[in-house]
C-alpha cells in the first residue's frame, strides 16, 4: 500500500538485498558519465554515507541549465544503514538514522536527467498536486505568516529564478518555468491559509 513518498522509499530500502541504494524516480535517467562514476564507486571502499548527484531538468526536450533548478544536486546514492527518507508529504529528503551522527557525503560525476514534465499541461497538473501536498506541511504556520508568504514569495521567486538565477538564458522554457514556479508558490500558501 502507498504510505507516502518517504515511507514507501524506506520500505523499499528495507527490502533491498544490498546496503547501498541508488534511489531514482520514474522520470529520471542516468547519463553515461554518472553510470561510470557509480560503477567506480562500487568498486572501491568509501567512508562516505551518501553521494550527491547533479540533476538537470529536461522540459520540452530542452535541458534547463538556469533558473529554479540551476546547479540542483540530490543525495540519491546512499548507505541504508546510515540514512533514511524523512516523512514529508512532498519533497522528501534523506536524513541520518542516528541524529548527531557523523555525516560524510561525497560527490559523483555525471548528471541525473530529470524528465519531470512532458509539456506545459503536465507541468500545471503536477504543480497543482505538489501545491496541495506542500500546503499540508505548511498549515501549522500562523495565518499572518501564510498571508505574507502568499503574496511576497511568488514575486520574489519569479525575480530570483528568472533574473538572478538567469532563467531568461533558457529562453521560452526558462520563462515558463519561472512563471509556473511562482504560481506554485502562491498556490501552496493559499491552500495552507484556506485550511486555517
C-alpha positions as CSV (number, residue, x, y, z in Angstrom):
1,X,0.0,0.0,0.0
2,X,1.1,3.6,-0.7
3,X,2.2,5.2,2.5
4,X,3.7,8.4,1.2
5,X,6.9,9.1,-0.7
6,X,9.4,8.8,2.1
7,X,7.8,6.0,3.9
8,X,7.4,3.9,0.7
9,X,11.0,4.5,-0.2
10,X,12.1,3.4,3.3
11,X,10.1,0.2,2.9
12,X,11.8,-0.4,-0.5
13,X,15.2,0.1,1.1
14,X,14.5,-2.3,3.9
15,X,13.5,-5.0,1.3
16,X,16.7,-4.4,-0.8
17,X,19.3,-7.1,-0.6
18,X,22.3,-4.8,-0.5
19,X,23.2,-1.9,1.8
20,X,23.8,0.7,-0.9
21,X,20.8,2.2,-2.6
22,X,20.5,4.2,-5.8
23,X,17.1,5.9,-5.4
24,X,15.6,7.1,-8.7
25,X,12.2,8.4,-9.6
26,X,10.3,7.1,-12.6
27,X,11.0,10.3,-14.5
28,X,14.8,10.2,-14.0
29,X,17.7,8.7,-16.0
30,X,21.4,8.5,-15.6
31,X,23.8,9.9,-18.3
32,X,26.8,7.8,-19.3
33,X,29.2,9.7,-17.1
34,X,27.1,9.1,-14.0
35,X,26.8,5.4,-14.8
36,X,30.6,5.1,-15.0
37,X,31.1,7.1,-11.8
38,X,28.7,4.8,-9.9
39,X,30.5,1.7,-11.2
40,X,33.8,3.2,-10.0
41,X,32.4,4.0,-6.5
42,X,31.0,0.4,-6.2
43,X,34.5,-1.0,-6.8
44,X,36.2,1.0,-4.1
45,X,35.8,1.3,-0.4
46,X,34.4,4.6,0.8
47,X,33.9,6.4,4.1
48,X,31.0,8.3,2.8
49,X,27.4,7.7,3.9
50,X,25.9,9.0,0.7
51,X,26.8,10.8,-2.5
52,X,25.4,14.0,-4.1
53,X,24.4,13.7,-7.8
54,X,23.9,16.7,-10.1
55,X,20.4,16.9,-11.6
56,X,19.3,18.7,-14.7
57,X,15.6,19.3,-15.6
58,X,14.6,18.4,-19.2
59,X,11.5,20.3,-20.3
60,X,10.0,20.3,-23.8
61,X,13.1,18.2,-24.8
62,X,15.4,21.0,-23.6
63,X,17.9,20.8,-20.8
64,X,17.3,23.8,-18.5
65,X,20.7,24.9,-17.2
66,X,19.5,28.0,-15.4
67,X,16.6,29.3,-13.2
68,X,15.0,27.4,-10.3
69,X,16.8,24.2,-11.0
70,X,20.2,25.6,-11.7
71,X,23.0,23.5,-10.2
72,X,20.5,21.3,-8.5
73,X,22.0,18.4,-6.5
74,X,20.3,15.5,-4.8
75,X,21.5,12.8,-2.3
76,X,20.4,9.7,-4.1
77,X,23.2,7.1,-3.7
78,X,23.3,6.2,0.0
79,X,24.0,3.5,2.6
80,X,20.6,2.4,4.0
81,X,22.3,1.6,7.4
82,X,23.2,5.3,7.8
83,X,20.4,7.3,6.2
84,X,16.6,7.0,5.6
85,X,14.0,9.2,4.0
86,X,12.0,11.7,6.1
87,X,8.2,11.6,6.1
88,X,7.5,15.0,4.5
89,X,4.3,14.9,2.4
90,X,6.3,16.1,-0.7
91,X,10.0,16.8,-1.4
92,X,11.2,14.1,0.9
93,X,15.0,14.1,1.7
94,X,17.5,11.7,3.2
95,X,18.4,12.2,6.8
96,X,20.8,10.3,9.2
97,X,19.1,7.5,11.1
98,X,21.1,8.4,14.2
99,X,20.8,12.1,14.9
100,X,24.1,13.9,15.5
101,X,26.0,11.1,13.8
102,X,28.9,12.0,11.6
103,X,27.7,12.8,8.1
104,X,30.2,12.2,5.3
105,X,28.9,12.9,1.8
106,X,30.8,12.6,-1.4
107,X,30.1,13.7,-5.0
108,X,29.5,11.6,-8.1
109,X,30.5,12.8,-11.6
110,X,27.8,12.9,-14.3
111,X,24.2,14.0,-14.3
112,X,20.8,12.7,-13.4
113,X,18.4,13.8,-16.2
114,X,15.1,14.8,-14.8
115,X,12.2,14.4,-17.3
116,X,9.7,15.8,-14.9
117,X,7.2,17.5,-17.2
118,X,6.2,16.4,-20.6
119,X,4.6,19.7,-21.6
120,X,3.0,22.8,-20.1
121,X,-0.3,21.0,-19.3
122,X,1.6,18.2,-17.4
123,X,3.6,20.9,-15.5
124,X,0.4,22.6,-14.4
125,X,-1.2,19.3,-13.2
126,X,1.9,18.3,-11.2
127,X,2.3,21.8,-9.7
128,X,-1.3,21.7,-8.5
129,X,-0.7,18.3,-6.9
130,X,2.5,19.4,-5.2
131,X,1.0,22.7,-4.0
132,X,-1.8,20.8,-2.2
133,X,0.7,18.3,-0.7
134,X,3.0,21.1,0.5
135,X,0.1,23.0,2.0
136,X,-0.5,20.2,4.4
137,X,3.0,20.7,5.8
138,X,2.6,24.5,5.9
139,X,-0.8,24.5,7.5
140,X,0.6,24.6,11.0
141,X,2.2,28.0,10.4
142,X,0.4,31.2,11.6
143,X,-2.2,32.8,9.4
144,X,-0.2,36.1,9.3
145,X,2.9,34.2,8.1
146,X,1.0,32.4,5.4
147,X,-0.8,35.6,4.2
148,X,2.5,37.4,3.9
149,X,4.2,34.5,2.1
150,X,1.2,34.0,-0.2
151,X,1.9,37.5,-1.8
152,X,5.6,38.2,-1.2
153,X,7.1,34.8,-2.1
154,X,5.7,34.4,-5.6
155,X,7.1,37.8,-6.7
156,X,10.5,37.1,-5.1
157,X,10.5,33.6,-6.6
158,X,10.0,34.8,-10.1
159,X,12.7,37.6,-9.8
160,X,15.1,35.2,-8.2
161,X,14.7,32.4,-10.8
162,X,14.3,34.4,-14.0
163,X,16.7,37.3,-13.3
164,X,19.2,36.3,-10.6
165,X,19.4,32.7,-11.4
166,X,19.4,33.6,-15.2
167,X,16.4,31.6,-16.2
168,X,16.0,34.0,-19.1
169,X,19.0,32.3,-20.7
170,X,16.9,29.2,-21.2
171,X,14.5,31.1,-23.5
172,X,10.8,30.4,-23.6
173,X,11.1,27.4,-21.4
174,X,13.0,29.4,-18.8
175,X,10.2,32.0,-18.7
176,X,7.5,29.3,-18.4
177,X,9.4,27.6,-15.5
178,X,9.9,30.8,-13.6
179,X,6.2,31.8,-14.1
180,X,4.9,28.3,-13.1
181,X,7.2,28.1,-10.0
182,X,5.7,31.5,-8.9
183,X,2.2,30.2,-9.4
184,X,3.0,27.0,-7.5
185,X,4.4,29.1,-4.5
186,X,1.3,31.2,-4.5
187,X,-1.0,28.2,-4.5
188,X,0.7,26.3,-1.7
189,X,0.5,29.2,0.7
190,X,-3.1,29.9,-0.4
191,X,-4.2,26.3,0.2
192,X,-2.4,26.3,3.6
193,X,-4.1,29.6,4.5
194,X,-7.5,28.3,3.5
195,X,-7.1,25.3,5.9
196,X,-7.0,27.7,8.8
